[in-house]
């Protein structure tokens, strides 16, 4: 029951973050926006650790997880996602990022050897990816700049998959708040240094909307969602956890219809049905 609740929670929160990232990027360079998000998240988690009086004793496995989180997720993954969303739509970014479950299943089977690669899982994931493409089929023409954005989104998916199987292997006994505190801190420093080197901060135009978006992404999209995510990894296969990337676009579509009065097309309905069918195939227990 707890695993189902956490899975639903991360799908709901991260389903809303695609739009929040777009809003947060209005007037704010991508690396600066991502860096500020994780800087605020680090401060919040640090306050939680102080309040809990948590002793920090890092094991070898903790250090591996912290480096994986800090460098692969909170730096490279999010730098690629934020940069991609300046060149392609959030929907197309979601399509490309939905390849993560397939990469995760391959890494889990052939790299860490923590899961069996069954044909059922692969077929289910591929069906889900097709459904995501139907759900958010790109309406824009793909040019040179958009192609680079697409490559960045695919790279982000690979970084996230590598981190997921790493956390599954080494993070079973780690404190998720401690890991996220150090990981987000490393990511924030790397993003802000990158931003200072290549982005022009004098052109930043702050508004109520982009500030609220960054705060929302920091509190809900980072602190709460990643806390739930890494607890869930301990209870479920990494490949199954990664299937959330197929559900998240559906949540994004539903929230857009509910709050922004966006149109849900017949193609989108077909995409939703296909994604759910793919997830159902991947989750179906194997016959004995």
Secondary structure, DSSP 8 states (H G I E B T S, - for coil): -HHHHHHHHHHHHHHHHHHHHHHHTTTS-HHHHHHHHHHHHHHHHHHHHHHHT------HHHHHHHHIIIIIIIIIIHHHHHHHTTTS-HHHHHHHHTTHHHHHHHHHHHTS--S---HHHHHHHHHHHHHHHHHT---S---HHHHHHHHHHHHHHHHHHHHHHHHHHH-TTS-HHHHHHHHHHHHHHHHHHHHHHHS-GGG----HHHHHHHHHHHIIIIIIHHHHHHHHHHHS-HHHHHTHHHHHHHHHHHHHHHHS-----HHHHHHHHHHHHHHHHHHS----
